[in-house]
Amino acid sequence: MAIDAATRAALEIERSVRGARDGSLLACVDRTITAPGGRLLAERLSRPLTDVRAIEARLDAVQFFLSHPDRRSAVRQELRAAGDLARALTRLALGRGGPRDLAALRDGLSAGDRAAARCLGLDRAAPAEITRACDALSLAAHPASAGLAQTLERALAPDLPLLARDGGFIAPGYDAVLDEHRALRDDSRKVIAALQAKYAEETGIAGLKLKHNNVLGYHLDATTKQAEALMAPPHNARFIHRQTNAGSIRFTTTELAELDARIARAGDASLARELSLFKEFAARAAEAEAQIRAAAEALAALDVAAGAAEWAEEAQAVRPEIDETTALLADGARHPVVEEGVRREGQGFTPNDARLDAEGKSGPRLMIVTGPNMAGKSTYLRQIALLAVLAQAGLYAPARKLRLGIVDRVFARVGASDDLARGRSTFMTEMVETAAILNQAGPRALVVLDEIGRGTATFDGLAIAWAVAEHLHEANLCRAVFATHYHELTRLADKLDAGANAHLRAKEWKGDLVFLHEVAPGPADRSYGIQVAKLAGLPKSAVERARAVLTRLEANGGATRVEIVEDLPLFAQVMEENAPSPLEAALTALDPDALSPKAALEALYKLKALLAEQE
């Protein structure tokens, strides 16, 4: 399925509009355990399939783990120890790997073997994708990778350094030559300790210390007072003065120099042997590269399938029915990301149906959606497109039921944006993206458009929106959902052979607008723009002014915009609204306690007359 950059951004597949992973479709559905599984899921969402059999194979794998929750749990538990086989193998091949990469190969291959055994169980019955993955992971069928895993299990020490040159990563008892070098090195250190005690006894200097540095090697470190005894007969014949410092004087002996050379040779030989073994293991990994990479891909596939089943169970998603038609028929569809967000706040998401068919048989080819801002039109458009992306990526769909004919391209133009660096205004960006859609969408495409034409003059915008809607229906012949505030387009939908109207329901309650988030057939009765402006916090005077202007505009349908506006003096109207009305002034001036019954009756008649004048 082809998805261009603008559509990826509009649908927030991998990144939200803020550029973060949180809030994206990927973050919402990702229940993978391993890094390779996460990468594979991202790849599948960014490049959904168009082959029905391949999609069904992925869905079979998800259904397998849904039907066997115990196996799913067992596999996911093993995956936690799998590591990242592919990355470890690549680092070793490039000569940038270390002992921990060898451990990653050991752990990944062993965890994969255990996961395969626990996945298939005793009956060995599983869908093709699961069986294929388990075959790639079973060490019994791959001697090279099995031998490497077993060798690394015996060879590697429990605590591993980051770099091979640090040494100490081969376990004792694995290599006899290495053990000999280590024994010589370690025994020599014991000799050093014994030698220090011997020198202290011979000289009678209890505090004499034997130390080591990279310049002098092993040497005796004495204070000035201790040095006087060492430089006097008979000790001066044995102890050779090497260095004088401010606080100490250093000496050596012939046997110390010989021992230092022997220890250095043992340490170098020990490290050289470990590095040789490391290169041997890396070479064996390179020889088994094909088997290891197949195991890495199999681990990722199991992780994605098990994670998809985990998410489907959490989200109450269903298996989509995929076919070769051009229909998209959804019952009770939901936007997975928005639903996750409102659930975190303790609220519910209102599901909606969708009926589209490029052939105009089981549903309209073009659906015109109207309704107030904030009612959920953009969410409804996006969730229709996301149903196709999820289903063809091989995941379950958040709906009660979904039947989907293969979509070869998805286009989404939702929300306003500009591209100032390339000299494009919001409207120009909108037109460029719309042009790309009309030039590329074919009969199998799915197009969702929101508010086309709003960035220019009213009649220009309406004309563009009308032409785009007609072109989608008559020329592109694709499934399309077109949200708009141009109510004139609702008449176009009625005229088109495969067109239909739908609207997002809203109700006014005690002066406030209540969004029902329900999609109903037919056009909306009005846009409720002023009510939305009130909800947004516009000052009361501005809201009332808008109501007055709207009343005049609706009452003067035959007049031009200029004529109507000239009859609405702005500042005079605002001053009149801020000043008290005659009725309010008369009420304020009344003092009921000072009125006689006759005067009260006269005041009541006067107020009634003022009310009649005001109305």
N, C-alpha and C positions, 0 to 999 in steps of 0.2 A: 504494500500500500504506500503510495507516494504521499508524503506530508511535507509541505514547504515550511520555511522558517517562520513566516507570519502565522501560519496555522498552529505550529508547535507552541509559539508564544501565546496565542489567543487561548488555546486549550490547556496551557500550563502542564504539558505532558511531563517534562523533566525538571522545569524550573517554574516557580510562581512568577507573577508579574513583578515582584520585588527582586527577582534574581536568585532567590534562595531555594534550596531543595524542599524545605518545609512548605507545605501548602500546594505541592505539585501532585499530579496523579501518581507518579512513581513513588513518592514518599507515602502516599495513602495506602497503596496496595502492597508495598514491599514488606514481606514477612520472611525474607531469606535469612539464613544463618551465616553464610560465608561470603567473603568478598567476591569470589568468582560468580556465585549465585546472584548477587546484587548486580554485577556487571551484565550478566546474561539477561536478567529481567529488564534492565534499562534498554538493552539492545532490542529485545522483542517488542517493547512498547514503542520504540522509535521506528521500528521497521516491521509492522504487522504483515502477516502473510496474506496471499490472495489465492492460495491453493486449498481447496476444501479438504482434501484428504490429509494434508499436512496439519491443518488447523485441528481437524478431528483427532489426530494422533496426540496432539498436545492436550486437548480437552479430555481424552481418555486417561492420560496420566494424572490429571488433576482429579478426575472422578475416582480413580483407583485409591488415591490417598484420602479422599472424602469418605469412601466406603470402608476404609480400613484405618480408623483413627489410631489404633494401637501401633500399627506398622509406621504410620506417619510420625508418631511421637518417638518411636525407637530410632528411625532414620535421622530425624532432626537432632536427637541426642548425640548420635555418632558424628554428625556433621560439625558439631561444635569443636571437635578435635581435629578437623580435617586440614585447617590452614589453607594456604594458597599455593597449590602445586605448580600452576602455570608461571606465576611470578618467580618462585624459587628456581624453577628450571631455567628460566630466561636469564636470571642473574648469574647462575653457574655457567651457562653457555657463554656469557659475555665476559667471564673472568672477574666478575664483581661480587660473586657469592661468598658466603662464609659458612662456618659450621652450623649456624642456625638454619640456613637454607637446606643443608643436608637433613637436619631434623625435620624441616617442613615436608621434605619428600618422604621420609620415614613415616611421619604421623599421617600425612595425607593418604598414602597408599594403604596403610594399615586400617585407617578409619573407613576408607572406601570399601575395602574388603568386608569389614564388619557390617557396614551399611547395606551392602548388596545382600549379605546373608539374612539380615533382619528384615529387609524389604520384601524379598521373595518368600521367605518362610518355608514351610515344609511342602506346601502345595505347588510352589514354583509357577503359579498362574498369575500373569500380570500382562498389561497392555504392551504393545511393541516398544514404545519409547522407554518404559520402565525396564523391560527385559534387556533391551540393547544397552542401557546404562549399566545395569548390573553385570552384564557380560564383560563390559570394559573394565569394571571395578574388581572383578573376582581375580585374586592373585593366582589361584590354581590354574587359570587358563593363560597366564602370562608369566613364564618362568623368569624372564630377564628382570622385570620390575619386582617380582616376588623375591628373587635372590638379592636384589639391591636392598629391599626393605628389611629383609632378615639380617643382612650384613650390617646395615646401619643401626639396627636394633642392638646388636652386640657391640658395635664399634664405638658409638658415641657415648660420651660421659654425661652424667645427669645435668651438670651446669656447664653451659657452653659460652665461650667468648663471642664477641661480635665478629672479630677478624681471625682468620686462620693463623696469621703470624704471631698472635698472642699465645698460641699453644695451649696445651692442657685440655683439648677437646676429645682426645681418644681415651676410652675407658681402660683402666688397668686390666691386664690379662688378655687383651685382644691380640696384641702383636708382641712376640717374644723379643725381637730386636729392640723395639722401643722400650720394653720393660728393662732390658739390660742397661740401656743408656740412662734411664731414670734411676735405676738402682745405684749406678756409679755416681750419678749426680747427688742423690739423696744421701748415700753413705759418706761421700766426701764432706758433706755438710756436718754429719755427725763427727767426722774426724776433726773438723775445724773447732767444734765445741770442746772436744777432748784436748786438742792442742792448746786452746786458750787456758784450760785448767792446768796443763803441764807447765806452760810458761810462767803462770802465776806462782806455781809451787817452786820452780827452779829459782826464780828471782826473788821470791819472798814478797812480791808486790800483789796483794790480794785484789786490788782494783784495776789490774791491767786488762784492757779490752781489745778483742780482736774484731776489726771492722772491715768493711769493703766499700770501695767506690770504683767508678769506671776508669779512673786515671791510674791509681796505684794498685788496684786489685785488693787482695786481702793484705792487711797490715795491722801492726800493733799501735794503738792510740794511747799515748802516755802523757801525764801532766808534766810540768817542768821539773817538779821534785822527783817524780818517778824516772824521768829521762836521765837525771844525773847518775842514778844507779846503773842504768842500762849502758851509758857511755863510759862507765868506769870499768877497769879490769875486775873480774874476768869476763863480764858480760859483753864488753865491747867487741870481743872477737867473734861473737855469734850474732849479736843484734846489729843490723846495719841501719844507720841513720838515713832516712829518705826525705823527710820534709819537716820544716819548722813553721808552725802557725802561731798566732798570737796567744792562743790558750792551750795549745797542745803540740807535742812533737811525735812524729810518726816514724816507726821502725819496721823492718822486714827481716826475714831469714831466708836461707837457701831452701829449706823444706817448705816454707810458706809459698814461695814463688813457684815451686814445682807443683804444689797442691792446687794453687790458683789456676795454673795452666791446665791441669787435668780436669778440674771442675768445669772450666770454660768449654773445653772440648766436649765434655759429656752433655752440657746444656745445649750446645750448638747441634750436636749429633741428635739429641732428643727432638729438638724443634724441626730439624731437617727431615727426620723420619716422619713426624706428624704431617708436615707439608706434603711429603711424598704420598702418604696415605690419602690426604685430602684430594690431591690431583687424581689419584686412582679412582676414588669414589665419584668425582666429577666426570671422569671419562666414562665410567659405567652408566651414569645418568644420561650422558649424551647418547650412548649406544641404545638405551631404552627410551629415547625421547618420544618416539611415536606412541608407545604404550602409555607413557606417563601423561602425555598431552590428551590422549583419549580418555584416560581416567579423570583428568582435570575437567574435561568437558562433561563427562558423565556425572561427576559430583555436582557440577553447577546445574545440570538438567534436573537431577533429583531434588536439589535444593529449591529450584524455581517451582517445580510441580508440587512439592510438599508445602512450600510457602503459599502458593496460590490456593491450595486447598484450605490452608489455615485462614487466609483472608476471606475466602468464599463462605466459610462457616461463620466467621465473625460478622460479615456484612449481609448474610442471608442472600447471597448472590445465586443465580441459577445458571445452568449450562445452556448456552445459546444454541439454537438450531441454525446451522449454516447450510446454505444452498446456493444454486447458481442463478436464482431469480434476481430481480432488481427491487425487492421489497425490503422494508424495514418496519416490522410490526412489533411494538413493545407494549407490554401491559405493566403498569405500576413501575415505571422506570424512575431511577433516582440518580442524582449527581453524587458520586462516591466521596469526593473531597468536601463538598458543602455539607453533605449528610454527616460526615465525621466531625466537622466543626460544630454543627448545631447540637449534635448528641453530647459533645463535651460540655456544652452549656446547659444540658438537661432538657433540650427541646427536641421536637420531632420534625422529620422531613416529610413533606407532602409529595407522595409519588404521583406521576402523571403518565398517561398513555401517549403513544406516538404512532401515527399511521402514515407511511409514505410508500409509494410504489412508482418507479419511473415509467412503468407501462400504464399507470392510472387505473389498475384493476382492483387490487385489494386496498388501495388508499390513494390519496391525491399525489400528483407529482410535485406540485408546488403548494406549500402551506404558508399563508399570510397570517402572522401572529401579531395581534394588537393588544393593548392594555396599558395601564399606567406604569410609569417608571417605578422601580423598586418592587414591582409585583413578581418578578422572577423570569422575565422573558430571556435575558442573557443566560441565566442558569439552565433554563429549559433547552435553549439552543445548544449549549455546550454539552449537556448530558446526552443529547441525541448523538452528537459526534463521538463522544467518549464511549458510548455503547459499541460503536463499530470498531474503534481502536482496541478496546479491551477484548472483544470477542475474537477479532482476527489475530490478536497477539497470542491467543490460546488461553485466555483467562475467562472465568465466569463473569456474568454481567449482573450489575445491581438492578434487578427487576423481578417481577413475578414470572414473566415469560418474555422471551425475545426470539423472534425469527428474523434472520438477517441474510439477505442476498449479498453476495460478495461486493465489496466496495473497493475500487482500484485507486481512487484518490479521495482525500478528504480536504475540503477547503473551509476555513473559518475566518470570517471577518467580523470580530466582536470587540467593541471598545474603541476608544479614540486614542490615537498616538501620532506623533510627528517624527520626522527625521531631519532635524535642522542641519546636521552636519553635511547632508547631501542636498540641502536647499529645498526640502519638501515640507510643506505645511501639513497640518492634520488632514485637511481635505484632499490635498494632493496625494498623500500617502494612502488615504482611503481609496482614491480613484485608481492609483497604480495597482493596489492589491485586488481591487474589483476587476480591473482589466485583465489581470493574470487569471482570475477565476473564469471569466467569460471566454477567454481564449484557450483554456486548457481543459475545462470540465467536459467529460463525455457522459454517455448514458449510464455508466456504472459509478459515476462520482457522487459524493454526498457533499452538499454545500449548505452552510449555515451562515446567514448574513444578518447583521443587526444595524438598523438605522442608517441605511445607505442614503446619501444625499443631504445629510443634516448640516454640512459645513458650508453651504452656500445659500443664496437667496431662496425663499420658500418655493416659488414656482419652478426655479431651476432644479432645486433638490427633488421636488415631486416628479418632475419630468424624468430626471435621471433614475430615480427609484422605480418609476413605472417602466421605463425602457429595460432596466436590468431584470426586473421580475418577468417581463415578457420574454426576454432573451433566454433566461434560464428555462422557461417552460417550453418555448417554441423551437429554440436552436440547440441548446445544450442537452435538452431532454433528460436531465438528471434529477435525482431526488434533492429537493431544496426546501429549506425553512427560512422564511424571510420575515424578520421582526421589524415593525415600522410604527411611527406615529402619524403617518400620512393615511388618514382614514379613507381617502379617495381610492387607495389601493384595494380596499376590501371589495369595492365594486368590480375591480379588475379580476379578482379571484373568482367572483361569481360568474364572470363571462368566459373564463378559460375552461377548456374541456376537462383538464385534470388539475384544476385549482380548487382550493378550499380555504375557508377562514377558521381561525381559532383565536381565543383570547384568554388572557389571565384574569381571573375573576377578582373583583374588589368590591367592598361595600362601604357606604358611609354610615357611621354610627355616632349619633349625638355630635355632629359637626366634625368628627375625625374620620380619617380614611383607614380602613382595615383591609390588609392584603390577605387573601385566602390562598394564594399560591396554587390555585387549581386551574387547569387548562380545560376550557369548555369550547364546544363548537360554536361557530359564528363570530362576527366581529364584536369588538368592545363598543359599548354605547357611547363612551367618551374617554378622554385621556387622564382626567383627574390631575392635570398638571399643577393647578393652583393648590390642591390639597397636599400634594407632595412637597410643594414649596413651603407650605405651612409646617409640615412635618420637619423640614430641614431647618426651620428656625427663622424664616424671614420675619421682619417686624410686622406687627398687626396692621399698621397703616399701609405697608407695601402690599400685603395680601389682599386687603380690602380694595386698594386701588386696582389691583389686577382683576379682581372680580368685576369691578365697574367697567374696566376696559373690555373685558370679555363679553359682558352683557351688551355693550354698545356694538362690538364687532359682530356678535351673533344676530343682533336686531337689525343691522344694516348690511345684510348679506349682499345687496346689490351695489353698495357704494364702494368706491376705491379705498385702499388703505389710507391714502393721504387725506381724503375728505373726512374719514372717521377720526383720524388723529387730530386734525385741526379743530374738531368739535370737542376735544378733550383737553382743555387747558390744564397742564400738569400742576403748576404751582398753586393756581386758584383752588383746584380740587383738594390738594393737600392741606391748604389753609382751612378750607371749609370742613375737612374731616377732623382737623385738630380743634376747631372752635365748637363750643356747645351748641346744640340745636335749640330752636325756640322752645320746644317741649321740655328739654332738659333745663333750660334757663328758668322757665315758669315753675317747674317742680322745685328747683333749688330755692326760688324766692318765697315759696309758700311756708307759712308758719301755722300749722294745723291748730295749735293750742290757742292762737289769737283769733280764730275765725268763729263767727256766729254761725248757727245752722243755715241761715239764708246765704251768708257769704261763702260758706263751704260748698253749698249747692251751685252757686254761680261759678266758683273756681273749678268745680268738677266739669261743668259745661264748657268752660274755656279750655281746659286740658283736652277734652274730647275733640273740640274743634281743631286745636293745634295738631293732635294726632292724625286727624283726617287730612289736614294740609300736608303733613310730612309724608304720609303714605302716597 
